[in-house]
Amino acid sequence: MQEMKINLLGFKFSFNVDSTFKVIFWLLFALFLNLFVLYPFAIWIITNILAYCFKFTYKFTYWNYLGLSIVVHLIGAMFSSEK
């Protein structure tokens, strides 16, 4: 057993883990980061570019971007699955 120390935004966590738990933890953390941070930010950039190109305004919130990122995730999963 090893002790895992995490400093996340100033909050310090420390607990004993084995290597399997560490792998699962970091995979879930990467999924969280992708789904809730990176994809909404990328869609925000894309919608700003489209709004500039086509001269329209919109009032999106974080939840709109999160919903769009989930839809993009699902569409990507549908087209990337092997037949």
PDB file of N, CA, C and O in Angstrom:
ATOM      1  N   MET A   1       0.827  -1.189   0.000  1.00  0.00           N
ATOM      2  CA  MET A   1       0.000   0.000   0.000  1.00  0.00           C
ATOM      3  C   MET A   1       0.870   1.250   0.000  1.00  0.00           C
ATOM      4  O   MET A   1       1.911   1.309   0.655  1.00  0.00           O
ATOM      5  N   GLN A   2       0.419   2.238  -0.746  1.00  0.00           N
ATOM      6  CA  GLN A   2       1.108   3.519  -0.791  1.00  0.00           C
ATOM      7  C   GLN A   2       0.153   4.612  -0.340  1.00  0.00           C
ATOM      8  O   GLN A   2      -1.067   4.454  -0.379  1.00  0.00           O
ATOM      9  N   GLU A   3       0.728   5.707   0.083  1.00  0.00           N
ATOM     10  CA  GLU A   3      -0.086   6.857   0.451  1.00  0.00           C
ATOM     11  C   GLU A   3      -0.150   7.797  -0.740  1.00  0.00           C
ATOM     12  O   GLU A   3       0.884   8.181  -1.288  1.00  0.00           O
ATOM     13  N   MET A   4      -1.356   8.168  -1.142  1.00  0.00           N
ATOM     14  CA  MET A   4      -1.545   9.060  -2.279  1.00  0.00           C
ATOM     15  C   MET A   4      -1.901  10.440  -1.752  1.00  0.00           C
ATOM     16  O   MET A   4      -2.840  10.595  -0.971  1.00  0.00           O
ATOM     17  N   LYS A   5      -1.146  11.437  -2.184  1.00  0.00           N
ATOM     18  CA  LYS A   5      -1.401  12.808  -1.759  1.00  0.00           C
ATOM     19  C   LYS A   5      -1.837  13.619  -2.968  1.00  0.00           C
ATOM     20  O   LYS A   5      -1.177  13.603  -4.007  1.00  0.00           O
ATOM     21  N   ILE A   6      -2.943  14.322  -2.830  1.00  0.00           N
ATOM     22  CA  ILE A   6      -3.484  15.133  -3.920  1.00  0.00           C
ATOM     23  C   ILE A   6      -3.690  16.549  -3.405  1.00  0.00           C
ATOM     24  O   ILE A   6      -4.270  16.755  -2.339  1.00  0.00           O
ATOM     25  N   ASN A   7      -3.213  17.517  -4.168  1.00  0.00           N
ATOM     26  CA  ASN A   7      -3.461  18.921  -3.862  1.00  0.00           C
ATOM     27  C   ASN A   7      -4.276  19.477  -5.022  1.00  0.00           C
ATOM     28  O   ASN A   7      -3.726  19.789  -6.078  1.00  0.00           O
ATOM     29  N   LEU A   8      -5.576  19.600  -4.828  1.00  0.00           N
ATOM     30  CA  LEU A   8      -6.483  20.011  -5.895  1.00  0.00           C
ATOM     31  C   LEU A   8      -7.097  21.349  -5.520  1.00  0.00           C
ATOM     32  O   LEU A   8      -7.956  21.425  -4.642  1.00  0.00           O
ATOM     33  N   LEU A   9      -6.652  22.401  -6.192  1.00  0.00           N
ATOM     34  CA  LEU A   9      -7.155  23.751  -5.969  1.00  0.00           C
ATOM     35  C   LEU A   9      -7.032  24.176  -4.504  1.00  0.00           C
ATOM     36  O   LEU A   9      -7.920  24.829  -3.956  1.00  0.00           O
ATOM     37  N   GLY A  10      -5.932  23.797  -3.891  1.00  0.00           N
ATOM     38  CA  GLY A  10      -5.691  24.188  -2.517  1.00  0.00           C
ATOM     39  C   GLY A  10      -6.223  23.226  -1.472  1.00  0.00           C
ATOM     40  O   GLY A  10      -5.893  23.354  -0.293  1.00  0.00           O
ATOM     41  N   PHE A  11      -7.046  22.257  -1.882  1.00  0.00           N
ATOM     42  CA  PHE A  11      -7.545  21.246  -0.953  1.00  0.00           C
ATOM     43  C   PHE A  11      -6.594  20.060  -0.976  1.00  0.00           C
ATOM     44  O   PHE A  11      -6.280  19.529  -2.042  1.00  0.00           O
ATOM     45  N   LYS A  12      -6.142  19.651   0.185  1.00  0.00           N
ATOM     46  CA  LYS A  12      -5.173  18.565   0.263  1.00  0.00           C
ATOM     47  C   LYS A  12      -5.873  17.285   0.711  1.00  0.00           C
ATOM     48  O   LYS A  12      -6.558  17.259   1.733  1.00  0.00           O
ATOM     49  N   PHE A  13      -5.685  16.219  -0.079  1.00  0.00           N
ATOM     50  CA  PHE A  13      -6.244  14.912   0.231  1.00  0.00           C
ATOM     51  C   PHE A  13      -5.098  13.926   0.367  1.00  0.00           C
ATOM     52  O   PHE A  13      -4.113  14.013  -0.366  1.00  0.00           O
ATOM     53  N   SER A  14      -5.216  13.003   1.286  1.00  0.00           N
ATOM     54  CA  SER A  14      -4.198  11.990   1.487  1.00  0.00           C
ATOM     55  C   SER A  14      -4.879  10.697   1.917  1.00  0.00           C
ATOM     56  O   SER A  14      -5.632  10.682   2.891  1.00  0.00           O
ATOM     57  N   PHE A  15      -4.613   9.599   1.182  1.00  0.00           N
ATOM     58  CA  PHE A  15      -5.195   8.319   1.558  1.00  0.00           C
ATOM     59  C   PHE A  15      -4.326   7.192   1.021  1.00  0.00           C
ATOM     60  O   PHE A  15      -3.531   7.389   0.102  1.00  0.00           O
ATOM     61  N   ASN A  16      -4.486   6.013   1.603  1.00  0.00           N
ATOM     62  CA  ASN A  16      -3.705   4.847   1.197  1.00  0.00           C
ATOM     63  C   ASN A  16      -4.394   4.153   0.030  1.00  0.00           C
ATOM     64  O   ASN A  16      -5.605   3.931   0.050  1.00  0.00           O
ATOM     65  N   VAL A  17      -3.608   3.815  -0.985  1.00  0.00           N
ATOM     66  CA  VAL A  17      -4.173   3.204  -2.182  1.00  0.00           C
ATOM     67  C   VAL A  17      -3.224   2.131  -2.702  1.00  0.00           C
ATOM     68  O   VAL A  17      -2.050   2.081  -2.336  1.00  0.00           O
ATOM     69  N   ASP A  18      -3.761   1.279  -3.560  1.00  0.00           N
ATOM     70  CA  ASP A  18      -2.905   0.383  -4.319  1.00  0.00           C
ATOM     71  C   ASP A  18      -2.867   0.877  -5.762  1.00  0.00           C
ATOM     72  O   ASP A  18      -3.568   1.827  -6.112  1.00  0.00           O
ATOM     73  N   SER A  19      -2.062   0.245  -6.590  1.00  0.00           N
ATOM     74  CA  SER A  19      -1.844   0.762  -7.948  1.00  0.00           C
ATOM     75  C   SER A  19      -3.108   0.687  -8.804  1.00  0.00           C
ATOM     76  O   SER A  19      -3.318   1.547  -9.659  1.00  0.00           O
ATOM     77  N   THR A  20      -3.953  -0.324  -8.591  1.00  0.00           N
ATOM     78  CA  THR A  20      -5.187  -0.436  -9.378  1.00  0.00           C
ATOM     79  C   THR A  20      -6.103   0.746  -9.110  1.00  0.00           C
ATOM     80  O   THR A  20      -6.686   1.308 -10.038  1.00  0.00           O
ATOM     81  N   PHE A  21      -6.230   1.119  -7.864  1.00  0.00           N
ATOM     82  CA  PHE A  21      -7.083   2.255  -7.527  1.00  0.00           C
ATOM     83  C   PHE A  21      -6.544   3.536  -8.147  1.00  0.00           C
ATOM     84  O   PHE A  21      -7.316   4.375  -8.611  1.00  0.00           O
ATOM     85  N   LYS A  22      -5.209   3.693  -8.156  1.00  0.00           N
ATOM     86  CA  LYS A  22      -4.635   4.907  -8.743  1.00  0.00           C
ATOM     87  C   LYS A  22      -4.968   5.005 -10.225  1.00  0.00           C
ATOM     88  O   LYS A  22      -5.289   6.086 -10.719  1.00  0.00           O
ATOM     89  N   VAL A  23      -4.893   3.886 -10.936  1.00  0.00           N
ATOM     90  CA  VAL A  23      -5.211   3.890 -12.367  1.00  0.00           C
ATOM     91  C   VAL A  23      -6.675   4.252 -12.576  1.00  0.00           C
ATOM     92  O   VAL A  23      -6.991   5.087 -13.423  1.00  0.00           O
ATOM     93  N   ILE A  24      -7.565   3.636 -11.819  1.00  0.00           N
ATOM     94  CA  ILE A  24      -8.996   3.928 -11.948  1.00  0.00           C
ATOM     95  C   ILE A  24      -9.281   5.386 -11.596  1.00  0.00           C
ATOM     96  O   ILE A  24     -10.062   6.048 -12.280  1.00  0.00           O
ATOM     97  N   PHE A  25      -8.654   5.887 -10.538  1.00  0.00           N
ATOM     98  CA  PHE A  25      -8.865   7.272 -10.124  1.00  0.00           C
ATOM     99  C   PHE A  25      -8.457   8.239 -11.230  1.00  0.00           C
ATOM    100  O   PHE A  25      -9.217   9.150 -11.557  1.00  0.00           O
ATOM    101  N   TRP A  26      -7.270   8.058 -11.814  1.00  0.00           N
ATOM    102  CA  TRP A  26      -6.802   8.997 -12.829  1.00  0.00           C
ATOM    103  C   TRP A  26      -7.597   8.885 -14.126  1.00  0.00           C
ATOM    104  O   TRP A  26      -7.766   9.881 -14.830  1.00  0.00           O
ATOM    105  N   LEU A  27      -8.091   7.684 -14.457  1.00  0.00           N
ATOM    106  CA  LEU A  27      -8.958   7.557 -15.632  1.00  0.00           C
ATOM    107  C   LEU A  27     -10.274   8.304 -15.414  1.00  0.00           C
ATOM    108  O   LEU A  27     -10.751   8.995 -16.315  1.00  0.00           O
ATOM    109  N   LEU A  28     -10.859   8.169 -14.231  1.00  0.00           N
ATOM    110  CA  LEU A  28     -12.095   8.903 -13.941  1.00  0.00           C
ATOM    111  C   LEU A  28     -11.861  10.406 -13.891  1.00  0.00           C
ATOM    112  O   LEU A  28     -12.704  11.186 -14.333  1.00  0.00           O
ATOM    113  N   PHE A  29     -10.714  10.811 -13.352  1.00  0.00           N
ATOM    114  CA  PHE A  29     -10.390  12.234 -13.315  1.00  0.00           C
ATOM    115  C   PHE A  29     -10.221  12.787 -14.730  1.00  0.00           C
ATOM    116  O   PHE A  29     -10.675  13.894 -15.021  1.00  0.00           O
ATOM    117  N   ALA A  30      -9.566  12.018 -15.617  1.00  0.00           N
ATOM    118  CA  ALA A  30      -9.397  12.454 -17.007  1.00  0.00           C
ATOM    119  C   ALA A  30     -10.747  12.547 -17.711  1.00  0.00           C
ATOM    120  O   ALA A  30     -10.978  13.478 -18.483  1.00  0.00           O
ATOM    121  N   LEU A  31     -11.640  11.589 -17.453  1.00  0.00           N
ATOM    122  CA  LEU A  31     -12.979  11.639 -18.046  1.00  0.00           C
ATOM    123  C   LEU A  31     -13.733  12.872 -17.560  1.00  0.00           C
ATOM    124  O   LEU A  31     -14.368  13.568 -18.353  1.00  0.00           O
ATOM    125  N   PHE A  32     -13.664  13.141 -16.262  1.00  0.00           N
ATOM    126  CA  PHE A  32     -14.309  14.325 -15.698  1.00  0.00           C
ATOM    127  C   PHE A  32     -13.757  15.593 -16.344  1.00  0.00           C
ATOM    128  O   PHE A  32     -14.517  16.484 -16.724  1.00  0.00           O
ATOM    129  N   LEU A  33     -12.433  15.670 -16.467  1.00  0.00           N
ATOM    130  CA  LEU A  33     -11.807  16.857 -17.044  1.00  0.00           C
ATOM    131  C   LEU A  33     -12.238  17.047 -18.494  1.00  0.00           C
ATOM    132  O   LEU A  33     -12.544  18.165 -18.909  1.00  0.00           O
ATOM    133  N   ASN A  34     -12.265  15.964 -19.263  1.00  0.00           N
ATOM    134  CA  ASN A  34     -12.697  16.054 -20.659  1.00  0.00           C
ATOM    135  C   ASN A  34     -14.136  16.507 -20.771  1.00  0.00           C
ATOM    136  O   ASN A  34     -14.443  17.449 -21.501  1.00  0.00           O
ATOM    137  N   LEU A  35     -15.016  15.839 -20.052  1.00  0.00           N
ATOM    138  CA  LEU A  35     -16.444  16.062 -20.243  1.00  0.00           C
ATOM    139  C   LEU A  35     -16.918  17.395 -19.680  1.00  0.00           C
ATOM    140  O   LEU A  35     -17.767  18.053 -20.282  1.00  0.00           O
ATOM    141  N   PHE A  36     -16.381  17.799 -18.536  1.00  0.00           N
ATOM    142  CA  PHE A  36     -16.913  18.981 -17.867  1.00  0.00           C
ATOM    143  C   PHE A  36     -16.079  20.244 -18.046  1.00  0.00           C
ATOM    144  O   PHE A  36     -16.535  21.333 -17.698  1.00  0.00           O
ATOM    145  N   VAL A  37     -14.853  20.120 -18.586  1.00  0.00           N
ATOM    146  CA  VAL A  37     -14.000  21.303 -18.741  1.00  0.00           C
ATOM    147  C   VAL A  37     -13.563  21.488 -20.189  1.00  0.00           C
ATOM    148  O   VAL A  37     -13.844  22.527 -20.787  1.00  0.00           O
ATOM    149  N   LEU A  38     -12.889  20.510 -20.756  1.00  0.00           N
ATOM    150  CA  LEU A  38     -12.273  20.702 -22.068  1.00  0.00           C
ATOM    151  C   LEU A  38     -13.287  20.771 -23.205  1.00  0.00           C
ATOM    152  O   LEU A  38     -13.196  21.656 -24.056  1.00  0.00           O
ATOM    153  N   TYR A  39     -14.258  19.847 -23.235  1.00  0.00           N
ATOM    154  CA  TYR A  39     -15.237  19.870 -24.319  1.00  0.00           C
ATOM    155  C   TYR A  39     -16.125  21.119 -24.291  1.00  0.00           C
ATOM    156  O   TYR A  39     -16.308  21.742 -25.337  1.00  0.00           O
ATOM    157  N   PRO A  40     -16.681  21.511 -23.142  1.00  0.00           N
ATOM    158  CA  PRO A  40     -17.459  22.764 -23.158  1.00  0.00           C
ATOM    159  C   PRO A  40     -16.626  23.973 -23.575  1.00  0.00           C
ATOM    160  O   PRO A  40     -17.134  24.863 -24.257  1.00  0.00           O
ATOM    161  N   PHE A  41     -15.355  24.018 -23.176  1.00  0.00           N
ATOM    162  CA  PHE A  41     -14.496  25.129 -23.576  1.00  0.00           C
ATOM    163  C   PHE A  41     -14.252  25.113 -25.084  1.00  0.00           C
ATOM    164  O   PHE A  41     -14.275  26.163 -25.726  1.00  0.00           O
ATOM    165  N   ALA A  42     -14.019  23.929 -25.651  1.00  0.00           N
ATOM    166  CA  ALA A  42     -13.817  23.825 -27.099  1.00  0.00           C
ATOM    167  C   ALA A  42     -15.080  24.224 -27.856  1.00  0.00           C
ATOM    168  O   ALA A  42     -14.997  24.908 -28.876  1.00  0.00           O
ATOM    169  N   ILE A  43     -16.235  23.809 -27.377  1.00  0.00           N
ATOM    170  CA  ILE A  43     -17.491  24.179 -28.041  1.00  0.00           C
ATOM    171  C   ILE A  43     -17.755  25.666 -27.885  1.00  0.00           C
ATOM    172  O   ILE A  43     -18.321  26.284 -28.786  1.00  0.00           O
ATOM    173  N   TRP A  44     -17.357  26.260 -26.756  1.00  0.00           N
ATOM    174  CA  TRP A  44     -17.472  27.710 -26.581  1.00  0.00           C
ATOM    175  C   TRP A  44     -16.643  28.437 -27.636  1.00  0.00           C
ATOM    176  O   TRP A  44     -17.108  29.419 -28.215  1.00  0.00           O
ATOM    177  N   ILE A  45     -15.429  27.970 -27.891  1.00  0.00           N
ATOM    178  CA  ILE A  45     -14.577  28.589 -28.913  1.00  0.00           C
ATOM    179  C   ILE A  45     -15.213  28.448 -30.290  1.00  0.00           C
ATOM    180  O   ILE A  45     -15.254  29.409 -31.059  1.00  0.00           O
ATOM    181  N   ILE A  46     -15.710  27.249 -30.605  1.00  0.00           N
ATOM    182  CA  ILE A  46     -16.317  27.012 -31.922  1.00  0.00           C
ATOM    183  C   ILE A  46     -17.556  27.882 -32.113  1.00  0.00           C
ATOM    184  O   ILE A  46     -17.739  28.456 -33.186  1.00  0.00           O
ATOM    185  N   THR A  47     -18.413  27.992 -31.092  1.00  0.00           N
ATOM    186  CA  THR A  47     -19.615  28.824 -31.245  1.00  0.00           C
ATOM    187  C   THR A  47     -19.263  30.302 -31.369  1.00  0.00           C
ATOM    188  O   THR A  47     -19.947  31.038 -32.079  1.00  0.00           O
ATOM    189  N   ASN A  48     -18.215  30.744 -30.693  1.00  0.00           N
ATOM    190  CA  ASN A  48     -17.784  32.135 -30.866  1.00  0.00           C
ATOM    191  C   ASN A  48     -17.282  32.394 -32.277  1.00  0.00           C
ATOM    192  O   ASN A  48     -17.565  33.445 -32.851  1.00  0.00           O
ATOM    193  N   ILE A  49     -16.545  31.455 -32.840  1.00  0.00           N
ATOM    194  CA  ILE A  49     -16.065  31.610 -34.221  1.00  0.00           C
ATOM    195  C   ILE A  49     -17.244  31.631 -35.187  1.00  0.00           C
ATOM    196  O   ILE A  49     -17.288  32.461 -36.094  1.00  0.00           O
ATOM    197  N   LEU A  50     -18.201  30.720 -34.996  1.00  0.00           N
ATOM    198  CA  LEU A  50     -19.382  30.699 -35.871  1.00  0.00           C
ATOM    199  C   LEU A  50     -20.209  31.969 -35.718  1.00  0.00           C
ATOM    200  O   LEU A  50     -20.717  32.499 -36.706  1.00  0.00           O
ATOM    201  N   ALA A  51     -20.350  32.458 -34.494  1.00  0.00           N
ATOM    202  CA  ALA A  51     -21.102  33.698 -34.278  1.00  0.00           C
ATOM    203  C   ALA A  51     -20.417  34.869 -34.959  1.00  0.00           C
ATOM    204  O   ALA A  51     -21.087  35.740 -35.513  1.00  0.00           O
ATOM    205  N   TYR A  52     -19.101  34.901 -34.926  1.00  0.00           N
ATOM    206  CA  TYR A  52     -18.372  35.981 -35.591  1.00  0.00           C
ATOM    207  C   TYR A  52     -18.512  35.875 -37.110  1.00  0.00           C
ATOM    208  O   TYR A  52     -18.711  36.884 -37.787  1.00  0.00           O
ATOM    209  N   CYS A  53     -18.410  34.658 -37.645  1.00  0.00           N
ATOM    210  CA  CYS A  53     -18.482  34.476 -39.101  1.00  0.00           C
ATOM    211  C   CYS A  53     -19.877  34.771 -39.645  1.00  0.00           C
ATOM    212  O   CYS A  53     -20.011  35.386 -40.703  1.00  0.00           O
ATOM    213  N   PHE A  54     -20.910  34.341 -38.934  1.00  0.00           N
ATOM    214  CA  PHE A  54     -22.270  34.486 -39.441  1.00  0.00           C
ATOM    215  C   PHE A  54     -23.024  35.642 -38.799  1.00  0.00           C
ATOM    216  O   PHE A  54     -24.218  35.811 -39.046  1.00  0.00           O
ATOM    217  N   LYS A  55     -22.345  36.441 -37.977  1.00  0.00           N
ATOM    218  CA  LYS A  55     -22.893  37.666 -37.396  1.00  0.00           C
ATOM    219  C   LYS A  55     -24.199  37.440 -36.628  1.00  0.00           C
ATOM    220  O   LYS A  55     -25.180  38.152 -36.842  1.00  0.00           O
ATOM    221  N   PHE A  56     -24.206  36.452 -35.737  1.00  0.00           N
ATOM    222  CA  PHE A  56     -25.376  36.278 -34.882  1.00  0.00           C
ATOM    223  C   PHE A  56     -24.944  36.315 -33.420  1.00  0.00           C
ATOM    224  O   PHE A  56     -23.787  36.068 -33.080  1.00  0.00           O
ATOM    225  N   THR A  57     -25.913  36.629 -32.573  1.00  0.00           N
ATOM    226  CA  THR A  57     -25.637  36.669 -31.133  1.00  0.00           C
ATOM    227  C   THR A  57     -26.426  35.554 -30.459  1.00  0.00           C
ATOM    228  O   THR A  57     -27.441  35.095 -30.983  1.00  0.00           O
ATOM    229  N   TYR A  58     -25.967  35.138 -29.331  1.00  0.00           N
ATOM    230  CA  TYR A  58     -26.606  34.055 -28.600  1.00  0.00           C
ATOM    231  C   TYR A  58     -26.334  34.245 -27.116  1.00  0.00           C
ATOM    232  O   TYR A  58     -25.389  34.934 -26.730  1.00  0.00           O
ATOM    233  N   LYS A  59     -27.161  33.635 -26.301  1.00  0.00           N
ATOM    234  CA  LYS A  59     -26.989  33.676 -24.850  1.00  0.00           C
ATOM    235  C   LYS A  59     -26.894  32.244 -24.340  1.00  0.00           C
ATOM    236  O   LYS A  59     -27.892  31.663 -23.914  1.00  0.00           O
ATOM    237  N   PHE A  60     -25.696  31.681 -24.384  1.00  0.00           N
ATOM    238  CA  PHE A  60     -25.486  30.330 -23.883  1.00  0.00           C
ATOM    239  C   PHE A  60     -24.956  30.388 -22.458  1.00  0.00           C
ATOM    240  O   PHE A  60     -24.237  31.316 -22.086  1.00  0.00           O
ATOM    241  N   THR A  61     -25.316  29.395 -21.677  1.00  0.00           N
ATOM    242  CA  THR A  61     -24.759  29.250 -20.335  1.00  0.00           C
ATOM    243  C   THR A  61     -23.836  28.034 -20.332  1.00  0.00           C
ATOM    244  O   THR A  61     -23.724  27.322 -21.330  1.00  0.00           O
ATOM    245  N   TYR A  62     -23.189  27.813 -19.214  1.00  0.00           N
ATOM    246  CA  TYR A  62     -22.322  26.637 -19.092  1.00  0.00           C
ATOM    247  C   TYR A  62     -23.107  25.355 -19.348  1.00  0.00           C
ATOM    248  O   TYR A  62     -22.576  24.410 -19.932  1.00  0.00           O
ATOM    249  N   TRP A  63     -24.371  25.315 -18.915  1.00  0.00           N
ATOM    250  CA  TRP A  63     -25.166  24.091 -19.063  1.00  0.00           C
ATOM    251  C   TRP A  63     -25.470  23.816 -20.527  1.00  0.00           C
ATOM    252  O   TRP A  63     -25.552  22.655 -20.928  1.00  0.00           O
ATOM    253  N   ASN A  64     -25.642  24.865 -21.338  1.00  0.00           N
ATOM    254  CA  ASN A  64     -25.818  24.653 -22.774  1.00  0.00           C
ATOM    255  C   ASN A  64     -24.573  24.028 -23.378  1.00  0.00           C
ATOM    256  O   ASN A  64     -24.661  23.096 -24.178  1.00  0.00           O
ATOM    257  N   TYR A  65     -23.409  24.545 -22.991  1.00  0.00           N
ATOM    258  CA  TYR A  65     -22.163  23.987 -23.515  1.00  0.00           C
ATOM    259  C   TYR A  65     -21.950  22.561 -23.031  1.00  0.00           C
ATOM    260  O   TYR A  65     -21.455  21.720 -23.781  1.00  0.00           O
ATOM    261  N   LEU A  66     -22.317  22.283 -21.788  1.00  0.00           N
ATOM    262  CA  LEU A  66     -22.181  20.923 -21.267  1.00  0.00           C
ATOM    263  C   LEU A  66     -23.094  19.969 -22.027  1.00  0.00           C
ATOM    264  O   LEU A  66     -22.681  18.862 -22.376  1.00  0.00           O
ATOM    265  N   GLY A  67     -24.331  20.388 -22.287  1.00  0.00           N
ATOM    266  CA  GLY A  67     -25.244  19.560 -23.067  1.00  0.00           C
ATOM    267  C   GLY A  67     -24.736  19.320 -24.473  1.00  0.00           C
ATOM    268  O   GLY A  67     -24.801  18.198 -24.975  1.00  0.00           O
ATOM    269  N   LEU A  68     -24.231  20.365 -25.114  1.00  0.00           N
ATOM    270  CA  LEU A  68     -23.669  20.198 -26.453  1.00  0.00           C
ATOM    271  C   LEU A  68     -22.462  19.269 -26.435  1.00  0.00           C
ATOM    272  O   LEU A  68     -22.284  18.473 -27.357  1.00  0.00           O
ATOM    273  N   SER A  69     -21.637  19.359 -25.409  1.00  0.00           N
ATOM    274  CA  SER A  69     -20.464  18.492 -25.355  1.00  0.00           C
ATOM    275  C   SER A  69     -20.867  17.035 -25.169  1.00  0.00           C
ATOM    276  O   SER A  69     -20.219  16.142 -25.715  1.00  0.00           O
ATOM    277  N   ILE A  70     -21.935  16.781 -24.399  1.00  0.00           N
ATOM    278  CA  ILE A  70     -22.413  15.403 -24.245  1.00  0.00           C
ATOM    279  C   ILE A  70     -22.963  14.887 -25.566  1.00  0.00           C
ATOM    280  O   ILE A  70     -22.721  13.733 -25.922  1.00  0.00           O
ATOM    281  N   VAL A  71     -23.696  15.715 -26.297  1.00  0.00           N
ATOM    282  CA  VAL A  71     -24.214  15.312 -27.609  1.00  0.00           C
ATOM    283  C   VAL A  71     -23.066  15.018 -28.567  1.00  0.00           C
ATOM    284  O   VAL A  71     -23.107  14.024 -29.292  1.00  0.00           O
ATOM    285  N   VAL A  72     -22.043  15.871 -28.579  1.00  0.00           N
ATOM    286  CA  VAL A  72     -20.881  15.640 -29.443  1.00  0.00           C
ATOM    287  C   VAL A  72     -20.184  14.347 -29.046  1.00  0.00           C
ATOM    288  O   VAL A  72     -19.747  13.590 -29.913  1.00  0.00           O
ATOM    289  N   HIS A  73     -20.074  14.086 -27.755  1.00  0.00           N
ATOM    290  CA  HIS A  73     -19.479  12.843 -27.263  1.00  0.00           C
ATOM    291  C   HIS A  73     -20.253  11.634 -27.781  1.00  0.00           C
ATOM    292  O   HIS A  73     -19.659  10.674 -28.272  1.00  0.00           O
ATOM    293  N   LEU A  74     -21.587  11.685 -27.668  1.00  0.00           N
ATOM    294  CA  LEU A  74     -22.413  10.555 -28.091  1.00  0.00           C
ATOM    295  C   LEU A  74     -22.357  10.341 -29.594  1.00  0.00           C
ATOM    296  O   LEU A  74     -22.293   9.200 -30.050  1.00  0.00           O
ATOM    297  N   ILE A  75     -22.381  11.419 -30.373  1.00  0.00           N
ATOM    298  CA  ILE A  75     -22.279  11.291 -31.828  1.00  0.00           C
ATOM    299  C   ILE A  75     -20.929  10.695 -32.208  1.00  0.00           C
ATOM    300  O   ILE A  75     -20.855   9.822 -33.073  1.00  0.00           O
ATOM    301  N   GLY A  76     -19.870  11.161 -31.568  1.00  0.00           N
ATOM    302  CA  GLY A  76     -18.549  10.590 -31.831  1.00  0.00           C
ATOM    303  C   GLY A  76     -18.481   9.122 -31.476  1.00  0.00           C
ATOM    304  O   GLY A  76     -17.844   8.344 -32.185  1.00  0.00           O
ATOM    305  N   ALA A  77     -19.127   8.727 -30.386  1.00  0.00           N
ATOM    306  CA  ALA A  77     -19.128   7.315 -29.993  1.00  0.00           C
ATOM    307  C   ALA A  77     -19.915   6.470 -30.987  1.00  0.00           C
ATOM    308  O   ALA A  77     -19.533   5.334 -31.266  1.00  0.00           O
ATOM    309  N   MET A  78     -21.013   7.010 -31.528  1.00  0.00           N
ATOM    310  CA  MET A  78     -21.801   6.251 -32.503  1.00  0.00           C
ATOM    311  C   MET A  78     -21.010   6.000 -33.774  1.00  0.00           C
ATOM    312  O   MET A  78     -21.043   4.897 -34.319  1.00  0.00           O
ATOM    313  N   PHE A  79     -20.292   7.024 -34.255  1.00  0.00           N
ATOM    314  CA  PHE A  79     -19.583   6.880 -35.516  1.00  0.00           C
ATOM    315  C   PHE A  79     -18.245   6.169 -35.371  1.00  0.00           C
ATOM    316  O   PHE A  79     -17.695   5.692 -36.364  1.00  0.00           O
ATOM    317  N   SER A  80     -17.711   6.087 -34.156  1.00  0.00           N
ATOM    318  CA  SER A  80     -16.416   5.441 -33.998  1.00  0.00           C
ATOM    319  C   SER A  80     -16.532   3.975 -33.614  1.00  0.00           C
ATOM    320  O   SER A  80     -15.522   3.274 -33.558  1.00  0.00           O
ATOM    321  N   SER A  81     -17.744   3.496 -33.348  1.00  0.00           N
ATOM    322  CA  SER A  81     -17.893   2.092 -32.955  1.00  0.00           C
ATOM    323  C   SER A  81     -17.670   1.191 -34.168  1.00  0.00           C
ATOM    324  O   SER A  81     -18.078   1.501 -35.288  1.00  0.00           O
ATOM    325  N   GLU A  82     -17.008   0.064 -33.902  1.00  0.00           N
ATOM    326  CA  GLU A  82     -16.720  -0.865 -34.997  1.00  0.00           C
ATOM    327  C   GLU A  82     -17.944  -1.713 -35.285  1.00  0.00           C
ATOM    328  O   GLU A  82     -18.733  -2.030 -34.395  1.00  0.00           O
ATOM    329  N   LYS A  83     -18.078  -2.065 -36.540  1.00  0.00           N
ATOM    330  CA  LYS A  83     -19.231  -2.872 -36.940  1.00  0.00           C
ATOM    331  C   LYS A  83     -18.811  -4.296 -37.190  1.00  0.00           C
ATOM    332  O   LYS A  83     -19.644  -5.134 -37.537  1.00  0.00           O
TER     333      LYS A  83
END
